[in-house]
Amino acid sequence: MDCVILDGMDEKYFEDLIEYFHSLDHITTDDIPNIDLYMDQVTGFMDRHLDPIKRHHEDKALTKTMINNYAKNKLLPPPDRKRYNREHMLILLFIYYYKGILQLNDIEVILRPLNEKYFSGHPSVTLTDIYDEVFTMEPDEKKRIFAEVENMAKISLSSFKAEDPKFSDLSDEDRSELQLFSFLCELGLDVFMKKLLMEKIADKLHEAELARQAAERAMKKKK
């Protein structure tokens, strides 16, 4: 980003932030054990492998209570004799990636096709195939997102300029503070709009599922 928003901030901090962004990676299917795991093993695995993207290292990525709640609300199929297989782990990862953005009922709607069609076995496509395919997009998406963030930072730096009479009396410190606020607003708007889009799609999927269920009930009544 060439540290374009660093006038009033610690340059080393933003350099570290950029390096952190580039270092982010997902859990691959090769990382997931080929054996079934008990609850403590599942939470331990998630804590270790998701640690780089947790906000605070002391936070738990997923807890026993969370996982039980996901199963209760049908986001996650129940374990087999208290053991979780690779498919459980993949669904849990999708839940983790989504849960910072969407409500659980929306996540359930989005993951329902995966749980119903691919969790217990599909003639040709597995959950591993789906997970791997989705994350083939990651490298290009990260480049695109980084370019967008860089552009947002440059736009923010052009705001609250001294040439504008409204802001001509701002101190350098206050100007940099407001430019940083502008940058955060741009990031927030981007997240808000994409979240809104995801919610609208989830609502549409839910409506389609309700219509399908109603049609099935109507067919049964005719028989």
VENDA-V567412 format. One record per residue. SS is DSSP state (h for helix, s for strand, l for the rest). PHI is phi in radians with two decimals (999 if undefined). BURIAL is + if it has 9 or more other ideal C-beta (glycine too) atoms within 8 Angstrom, else -. Layout:
ss: (SS:SS)
phi: (PHI:PHI)
burial: (BURIAL:BURIAL)
//
This chain:
ss: (l:l:l:l:l:l:l:l:l:l:h:h:h:h:h:h:h:h:h:h:h:h:h:l:l:l:l:l:h:h:h:l:l:l:l:l:s:s:h:h:h:h:h:h:h:h:h:h:h:h:h:h:h:l:l:l:l:l:l:l:l:l:l:h:h:h:h:h:h:h:h:h:l:l:l:l:l:l:l:s:l:l:s:s:l:h:h:h:h:h:h:h:h:h:h:h:h:h:h:l:l:l:l:h:h:h:h:h:h:h:h:h:h:h:h:h:h:h:l:l:l:l:l:l:l:l:h:h:h:h:h:h:h:h:h:l:l:h:h:h:h:h:h:h:h:h:h:h:h:h:h:h:h:h:h:h:h:l:l:l:l:l:l:l:h:h:h:l:l:l:l:h:h:h:h:h:h:h:h:h:h:h:h:h:h:h:h:h:h:h:h:h:h:h:h:h:h:h:h:h:h:h:h:h:h:h:h:h:h:h:h:h:h:h:h:h:h:h:h:h:h:h:l)
phi: (999:0.96:0.93:-1.25:-2.01:-1.73:-0.95:-1.92:-2.17:-1.32:-1.06:-1.07:-1.07:-1.23:-1.10:-1.14:-1.13:-1.14:-1.09:-1.09:-1.01:-1.21:-1.45:-1.07:-2.58:-1.74:-1.29:-1.54:-1.16:-1.22:-1.28:-1.42:-1.04:-1.55:-2.05:-1.24:-2.12:-1.48:-0.90:-1.08:-1.23:-1.12:-1.13:-1.14:-1.06:-1.11:-1.06:-1.20:-1.45:-1.74:-0.95:-1.07:-1.88:-1.29:-1.15:-2.16:-1.05:-1.35:-1.19:-1.58:-1.10:-2.46:-1.92:-1.02:-1.08:-1.04:-1.12:-1.09:-1.18:-1.11:-1.17:-1.07:-1.65:1.18:-1.37:-2.30:-1.03:-1.14:-1.23:-1.70:0.93:1.18:-2.02:-1.98:-1.67:-1.05:-1.12:-1.01:-1.10:-1.16:-1.10:-1.07:-1.15:-1.05:-1.05:-1.08:-1.15:-1.48:-1.19:-1.40:-2.06:-2.03:-1.29:-1.06:-1.15:-1.22:-1.11:-1.05:-1.11:-1.18:-1.52:-0.97:-1.05:-1.15:-1.20:-1.44:-1.80:-2.10:-1.16:-1.60:2.08:-2.14:-0.91:-2.35:-2.06:-1.91:-1.09:-1.06:-1.04:-1.15:-1.04:-1.09:-1.13:-1.02:-1.49:-1.17:-1.39:-1.00:-1.00:-1.18:-1.15:-1.10:-1.11:-1.13:-1.10:-1.10:-1.10:-1.13:-1.13:-1.06:-1.15:-1.05:-1.11:-1.16:-1.10:-1.11:-1.17:-1.49:-1.54:0.97:-1.23:-1.12:-1.18:-1.42:-0.94:-1.14:-2.06:-1.17:-1.57:-1.17:-1.28:-1.02:-1.14:-1.16:-1.09:-1.12:-1.11:-1.25:-1.15:-1.14:-1.06:-1.05:-1.09:-1.14:-1.12:-1.10:-1.08:-1.11:-1.10:-1.06:-1.12:-1.06:-1.15:-1.22:-1.11:-1.05:-1.09:-1.10:-1.15:-1.12:-1.17:-1.07:-1.08:-1.13:-1.10:-1.14:-1.08:-1.13:-1.18:-1.10:-1.13:-1.12:-1.13:-1.12:-1.14:-1.14:-1.12:-1.13:-1.13:-1.15:-1.17:-1.28:-1.34)
burial: (+:-:-:+:+:+:+:+:+:-:-:-:-:+:+:-:-:+:-:-:+:-:-:-:-:-:-:-:+:-:-:+:-:-:-:-:+:+:+:-:-:+:+:-:+:+:+:-:-:+:+:-:-:+:-:-:-:-:-:-:+:+:-:-:-:-:+:-:+:+:+:-:+:-:+:+:+:-:+:-:-:-:+:+:-:+:+:+:+:+:+:+:+:+:+:+:-:+:+:-:-:+:-:+:-:+:+:+:+:+:+:+:-:+:+:-:-:+:+:-:-:-:-:-:-:-:+:+:-:+:+:+:-:-:+:-:-:+:-:-:-:+:-:-:-:+:-:+:+:+:-:+:+:+:+:+:+:-:+:+:-:-:-:-:-:-:+:-:-:+:-:-:-:-:+:+:+:+:+:+:-:+:+:-:-:+:+:-:-:+:+:-:-:-:+:-:-:+:+:-:-:+:-:-:+:+:-:-:+:-:-:-:-:-:-:-:-:-:-:-:-:-:-)
//
